[in-house]
Amino acid sequence: MEDWEARLTALEGRLREWNVRFGQELALVRKERGLRTLWKRPRAEDLRAAAEEAQRRAGTEVLSAFAALADELCDLYEQSLPQVRATIRARVGSLENVFELFWSTIEQSPERVRGPEAEKVFRRALLALAIDDLRAELGQVAETLGRLLVAAAAAGIDWRPHLAQVAKLANRGMGGGGGGMREYLESFEGSLYFRGEVADRLREAARGALSRSAVETRPR
């Protein structure tokens, strides 16, 4: 991973070009599917399907390359000393197109916390949040972290140790363009947002995971 900075910089250029192609393809797909109208609001699923088709037409190779590097960066971040972690946070945050896709990947991560790789995906998503370092809007961070914890509970994962361990790797201050993610992660369970929007869903998800486990282990 010694070449991660060069790979990240190269991806920034490729993503800039890809975003132009994607925008053009998305406009064409919406026009073809009659989604460009002032009289009728398109359904969310239709817009999502149009975006997926536009991605396919624009080419997904660069997206796959980014996904692979993002996973590698999360793993590197966890294994690195504080100075390297700070460099990773700063570099990801300074590259506009990289950061936009990085945050989009974090937002989508709760849907991927399932199956045999659930715990690894969950851990990497928390590490990605530490790299984001509160650069995204606070409301988006809270909503995404809440969904992530609920997904972990639904997958039968004990999320508290992971959250505590990753918090220790997060930025404790306001340097490098970030906003002090360590304190945010450490205090999230005690926040008003957690109590009002997450706690009940967590309990329900945990109960569901226990029920499924009991059914799966029941003698046949």
C-alpha positions in Angstrom: 0.0 0.0 0.0 3.0 2.3 -0.3 1.5 3.7 -3.6 -1.9 4.5 -2.1 -1.5 8.3 -2.5 -0.6 8.0 -6.2 -3.5 5.7 -6.8 -5.9 8.0 -5.0 -4.7 11.0 -7.0 -5.0 9.1 -10.3 -8.5 8.0 -9.3 -9.5 11.7 -8.7 -8.8 12.5 -12.3 -10.6 9.4 -13.6 -13.6 10.1 -11.4 -13.8 13.7 -12.6 -14.0 12.5 -16.2 -16.4 9.7 -15.2 -18.8 12.2 -13.5 -19.1 14.2 -16.7 -20.0 11.0 -18.6 -22.4 9.9 -15.9 -24.2 13.2 -15.9 -24.6 13.1 -19.7 -25.8 9.5 -19.6 -28.2 10.2 -16.8 -29.8 13.0 -18.7 -30.3 10.7 -21.7 -31.7 7.9 -19.7 -34.2 10.2 -17.9 -35.3 11.6 -21.2 -35.7 8.1 -22.7 -37.8 6.9 -19.8 -39.9 10.0 -19.6 -38.6 11.1 -16.2 -37.9 14.7 -17.3 -41.3 16.3 -16.7 -42.6 19.3 -14.8 -46.0 17.7 -14.3 -45.3 14.4 -12.6 -42.7 13.7 -9.9 -40.7 10.5 -10.8 -40.9 7.6 -8.3 -37.7 7.1 -6.2 -37.3 3.6 -7.6 -37.5 4.9 -11.2 -34.8 7.5 -10.5 -32.6 4.8 -8.8 -33.0 2.5 -11.8 -32.2 5.4 -14.2 -29.0 6.1 -12.2 -28.0 2.5 -12.2 -28.4 2.3 -16.0 -26.5 5.6 -16.4 -23.6 4.1 -14.3 -23.6 1.0 -16.5 -23.4 3.1 -19.7 -20.7 5.4 -18.3 -18.6 2.4 -17.3 -18.2 0.8 -13.9 -14.5 0.0 -14.1 -13.4 3.1 -12.2 -16.1 2.5 -9.6 -14.7 -1.0 -9.0 -11.2 0.4 -8.7 -12.3 2.9 -6.2 -14.2 0.4 -4.1 -11.1 -1.8 -3.9 -8.9 1.1 -2.9 -11.4 2.3 -0.4 -11.4 -1.1 1.3 -7.6 -1.1 1.3 -7.5 2.4 2.8 -9.8 1.4 5.6 -7.6 -1.6 6.4 -4.4 0.5 6.2 -6.0 3.2 8.4 -6.7 0.7 11.2 -3.1 -0.7 11.1 -1.3 2.7 10.9 0.3 5.1 13.3 -1.5 8.4 14.0 0.6 10.4 11.5 -0.4 8.1 8.7 -4.0 8.0 9.7 -4.0 11.9 9.7 -2.5 11.8 6.2 -5.2 9.4 4.9 -8.0 11.6 6.4 -6.5 14.7 4.8 -5.9 13.2 1.4 -9.4 11.7 1.1 -11.0 14.9 2.2 -9.0 17.1 -0.1 -9.9 15.3 -3.4 -13.4 16.5 -4.4 -14.5 13.6 -6.6 -12.9 11.0 -4.4 -14.6 12.3 -1.3 -18.0 12.6 -3.0 -17.9 8.9 -3.9 -16.3 7.9 -0.6 -19.2 9.5 1.3 -21.7 7.9 -1.1 -20.1 4.5 -0.4 -20.4 5.1 3.4 -24.1 6.0 3.0 -24.8 2.8 1.1 -22.8 0.6 3.6 -25.7 -0.4 5.9 -27.3 -2.3 3.1 -24.2 -4.4 2.7 -23.9 -5.5 6.4 -25.3 -9.0 5.8 -24.1 -12.5 5.1 -20.8 -14.1 6.1 -18.9 -10.8 5.5 -21.2 -8.7 7.6 -18.8 -8.0 10.5 -15.9 -7.1 8.1 -18.2 -4.7 6.1 -19.5 -3.1 9.3 -16.0 -2.6 10.7 -14.8 -1.1 7.5 -17.8 1.2 7.4 -16.9 2.5 10.8 -13.3 3.1 9.8 -14.6 4.9 6.7 -16.6 7.2 9.0 -13.4 7.9 11.0 -11.7 8.8 7.7 -14.6 11.1 6.8 -13.9 12.9 10.1 -17.2 14.9 10.1 -16.7 16.5 6.7 -20.1 15.4 5.7 -23.1 17.2 7.1 -23.8 16.3 10.7 -27.3 15.2 10.0 -26.1 12.8 7.3 -23.4 11.4 9.6 -25.9 10.7 12.4 -28.5 9.1 10.1 -25.9 6.9 8.4 -24.3 5.8 11.7 -27.7 5.0 13.1 -28.6 2.9 10.1 -25.2 1.2 10.3 -25.6 0.2 14.0 -29.2 -1.1 13.3 -27.8 -3.2 10.4 -25.1 -4.6 12.6 -27.6 -5.5 15.3 -29.9 -7.2 12.7 -26.9 -9.2 11.6 -26.2 -10.4 15.2 -23.1 -8.2 15.6 -22.1 -6.8 19.0 -21.6 -3.3 17.7 -20.4 -1.5 20.9 -16.8 -3.0 21.0 -16.3 -2.1 17.3 -17.6 1.4 17.8 -15.3 1.9 20.9 -12.2 0.6 19.1 -12.7 2.6 16.0 -13.4 5.8 18.0 -9.9 5.4 19.5 -8.5 5.6 15.9 -10.5 8.7 15.0 -9.3 12.3 15.0 -9.5 13.7 18.5 -9.2 17.3 17.4 -10.2 19.7 14.6 -7.1 19.5 12.5 -6.6 18.5 8.9 -10.0 19.9 7.8 -12.0 17.4 9.9 -14.1 18.0 12.9 -13.1 15.7 15.8 -14.8 12.4 15.0 -13.5 10.6 18.1 -15.6 12.5 20.5 -18.6 12.2 18.2 -18.3 8.4 18.0 -17.7 8.0 21.8 -20.7 10.1 22.7 -23.2 8.9 20.0 -25.0 6.4 22.2 -25.7 9.1 24.7 -27.0 11.6 22.1 -30.5 12.9 21.7 -30.5 11.5 18.1 -29.6 8.1 19.3 -32.2 8.0 22.0 -34.9 9.4 19.7 -34.2 7.8 16.4 -32.0 4.7 16.9 -32.5 3.0 20.2 -35.9 1.5 19.5 -34.8 0.3 16.1 -31.7 -1.3 17.6 -33.8 -3.2 20.1 -36.1 -4.4 17.5 -33.2 -5.5 15.2 -31.5 -7.3 18.0 -34.7 -9.2 18.9 -35.1 -10.2 15.2 -31.5 -11.4 15.1 -32.1 -13.5 18.3 -35.3 -15.0 16.8 -33.6 -16.0 13.6 -30.7 -17.5 15.5 -33.1 -19.6 17.6 -34.8 -20.9 14.5 -31.6 -21.7 12.7 -30.2 -23.6 15.7 -33.4 -25.5 16.5 -33.1 -29.3 16.0 -34.9 -30.6 13.0 
